[in-house]
Amino acid sequence: MAARPAAPPRVAAHAPWLGILMLDTRFPRPPGDVGHAASWAMPVRWRVVPGASPRRVVREADATLLAPFVEAARALAAEGAAAITTGCGFLVRWQRELAAAVPVPLWSSALLALPALPRPGVVSVDAASLGTAELTAALASADTPIEGLAAGCSLQRTLLNDLPTLDALAAEADTVAAAQRLVQRHPGIESIVLECTNLPPYAAAVQRATGRPVHHLMTLVHERWKDLP
């Protein structure tokens, strides 16, 4: 059976909470990952969309998954979520549809930060699957530089093949290497966005290695959460 995110700490019933739409996965989720409670400053509740595997979402862009994601978003809103986000940056493809389906703010991806950032570049779990459609959905420039994890590297295999183990040292090295390739190929980049919600555990290492500020889903959501009524 697929592993689920650990339950968040108990909070007062009236405390505003964030709903998170999750892919159906079993890979480990260290602190900093979207599926770890310690990654969040606010209470969170996760809702897994059954059958939404990383490959179906990232590489296949399976449009039949939109309906179950909408259903899950509506369920979180009905339960009282103050806002909703997701566990995969590629769900930005459906930002408009998901946001229109619920009466609360919905932020599908760290890529939504791109329009406001100075000369940004993106590190993705799979650059071959991330292109104009996703950037356009995020209202970002279609020529935003993108670099992916090296094809078949340890972290990419764990995430896209949904493996039950994670080599933390290799994962950090894989993420840093992708970011270094990004700035080497595009030295004018002034900021970096981590598309994948499983890359933030390595954000500090990326910032040290590249000298650029690093943004990801948690930075986006925490910033926007402060502006909620």
C-alpha positions in Angstrom: 0.0 0.0 0.0 1.3 3.5 -0.8 2.7 5.4 2.1 0.9 8.5 3.2 2.3 11.7 4.6 2.7 11.7 8.4 -0.2 13.2 10.3 0.4 16.9 11.3 0.6 17.9 14.9 -2.8 18.4 16.7 -4.0 22.0 16.6 -6.9 24.0 17.9 -10.1 23.2 15.9 -10.5 26.8 14.9 -6.9 27.3 13.6 -6.8 28.1 9.8 -5.3 25.2 7.9 -3.8 24.5 4.5 -5.1 21.7 2.3 -2.6 19.9 0.2 -3.6 17.8 -2.9 -1.1 14.9 -3.0 0.0 12.4 -5.6 -0.3 8.7 -4.7 3.2 7.8 -3.7 5.3 5.8 -1.4 8.8 7.4 -1.6 10.3 8.9 1.6 9.5 12.5 2.5 12.2 14.2 4.6 11.8 17.6 6.4 11.4 20.2 3.7 9.3 18.0 1.5 5.7 19.0 0.9 4.6 15.8 2.6 6.4 16.4 5.9 4.5 18.4 8.6 7.7 20.1 9.7 7.9 21.8 6.3 5.0 24.0 7.2 4.4 26.9 9.6 0.7 26.4 9.5 -1.5 23.4 10.2 -1.9 21.2 7.1 -4.2 18.4 5.9 -3.2 16.2 3.0 -5.6 14.5 0.6 -4.1 11.8 -1.6 -5.6 11.4 -5.1 -5.7 7.6 -5.7 -3.9 6.5 -8.9 -2.2 9.9 -9.4 1.3 8.4 -9.8 4.3 10.7 -10.6 4.6 9.2 -14.1 0.9 9.8 -14.9 1.1 13.4 -13.7 4.6 14.4 -14.8 5.4 12.4 -18.0 2.0 11.4 -19.3 0.1 14.6 -18.4 -2.9 12.4 -17.9 -5.9 14.6 -18.4 -8.2 12.0 -16.8 -6.7 13.0 -13.5 -8.2 16.5 -13.5 -11.6 15.3 -12.4 -10.3 13.5 -9.3 -8.1 16.4 -8.4 -11.0 18.8 -8.6 -13.1 16.4 -6.4 -10.3 16.3 -3.8 -9.9 20.1 -3.9 -13.6 20.6 -3.3 -13.5 18.1 -0.4 -10.7 20.0 1.3 -12.6 23.3 0.8 -15.8 21.8 2.2 -13.8 20.6 5.2 -12.7 24.2 5.9 -9.3 24.7 4.3 -8.4 28.3 4.2 -6.3 27.7 1.1 -5.2 24.8 -1.0 -1.9 23.8 -2.7 -0.6 20.7 -4.3 2.2 18.1 -4.0 3.4 18.4 -7.6 4.6 21.5 -9.5 3.3 20.0 -12.8 -0.2 20.5 -11.6 0.2 24.1 -12.7 -1.2 22.7 -16.0 -4.6 22.8 -14.3 -4.1 26.0 -12.2 -7.1 27.7 -13.8 -9.4 24.7 -13.6 -8.5 23.8 -10.0 -8.7 27.4 -8.8 -12.1 27.9 -10.4 -13.5 24.8 -8.7 -13.1 26.0 -5.1 -14.1 29.1 -3.1 -10.6 29.5 -1.5 -7.2 30.5 -2.9 -5.5 27.6 -4.7 -1.8 27.7 -5.5 -0.9 24.7 -7.6 2.9 25.2 -8.1 6.0 27.1 -7.2 6.1 28.1 -10.8 3.4 30.7 -10.0 6.3 32.7 -8.4 8.1 33.1 -11.7 6.4 36.3 -13.0 7.4 38.3 -9.9 11.0 37.2 -9.7 14.1 38.8 -11.3 15.5 36.8 -14.2 14.5 33.4 -12.8 15.4 29.9 -13.9 13.8 26.6 -13.0 15.1 23.3 -11.7 12.7 20.5 -12.5 12.4 16.9 -11.7 12.1 16.3 -15.4 13.0 19.1 -17.8 11.8 17.1 -20.8 8.2 17.2 -19.5 8.2 20.9 -18.5 7.7 23.4 -21.3 5.6 26.2 -22.8 2.3 24.8 -21.6 3.3 24.8 -18.0 5.1 28.1 -18.1 2.1 29.7 -19.8 -0.3 28.3 -17.2 2.0 30.0 -14.6 1.8 33.3 -16.5 5.6 33.1 -16.8 7.7 33.8 -19.9 7.9 31.0 -22.3 11.6 31.3 -22.6 12.3 30.9 -18.9 15.5 28.7 -18.6 14.8 25.2 -17.3 17.2 22.6 -16.2 16.2 19.1 -15.0 17.7 16.5 -12.8 20.1 14.3 -14.8 18.1 11.6 -16.6 18.2 8.4 -14.6 20.0 9.9 -11.6 19.3 8.6 -8.1 16.8 11.2 -7.1 14.9 11.2 -10.4 14.6 7.4 -10.2 13.2 7.6 -6.7 10.6 10.2 -7.5 9.4 9.2 -10.9 9.6 5.4 -10.3 8.1 5.9 -6.8 10.8 3.9 -5.1 10.5 3.1 -1.3 14.0 4.3 -0.4 15.8 7.7 -0.8 19.6 8.3 -0.7 19.7 11.7 0.9 23.3 12.5 0.0 22.8 11.5 -3.6 19.5 13.5 -3.7 21.2 16.7 -2.6 24.1 16.1 -5.0 21.7 15.5 -7.9 19.7 18.7 -7.1 22.8 20.9 -6.7 24.3 19.5 -9.9 21.1 20.5 -11.8 21.2 24.0 -10.4 24.8 24.4 -11.2 24.2 23.3 -14.8 21.4 25.9 -14.9 23.5 28.8 -13.9 26.4 27.6 -16.1 24.3 27.6 -19.1 22.4 30.8 -18.2 24.8 32.9 -16.1 22.4 35.9 -16.1 19.9 34.1 -13.9 19.3 36.0 -10.7 16.9 33.6 -8.9 16.1 29.9 -8.9 12.7 28.2 -8.6 12.5 24.5 -7.6 9.5 23.2 -9.6 9.4 19.9 -7.8 7.9 19.8 -4.3 10.4 17.1 -3.3 13.4 19.3 -3.9 13.1 21.9 -1.1 15.0 19.8 1.4 18.1 20.7 -0.7 17.3 24.4 -1.2 19.9 25.6 1.2 22.6 23.5 -0.6 21.5 24.9 -3.9 21.7 28.5 -2.7 25.2 27.9 -1.3 26.4 26.3 -4.5 24.9 28.9 -6.9 24.9 32.1 -4.9 21.3 32.7 -6.0 18.1 33.0 -3.9 16.1 29.8 -4.1 12.3 29.7 -4.2 10.0 26.7 -3.9 6.4 25.8 -3.0 6.8 26.4 0.7 8.3 29.9 0.2 5.4 30.7 -2.2 2.7 29.4 0.1 4.0 30.9 3.3 4.3 34.3 1.6 0.8 34.2 0.2 -0.6 32.7 3.4 0.3 36.0 5.2 -2.1 37.9 2.9 -5.1 35.7 3.6 -8.0 37.5 5.2 
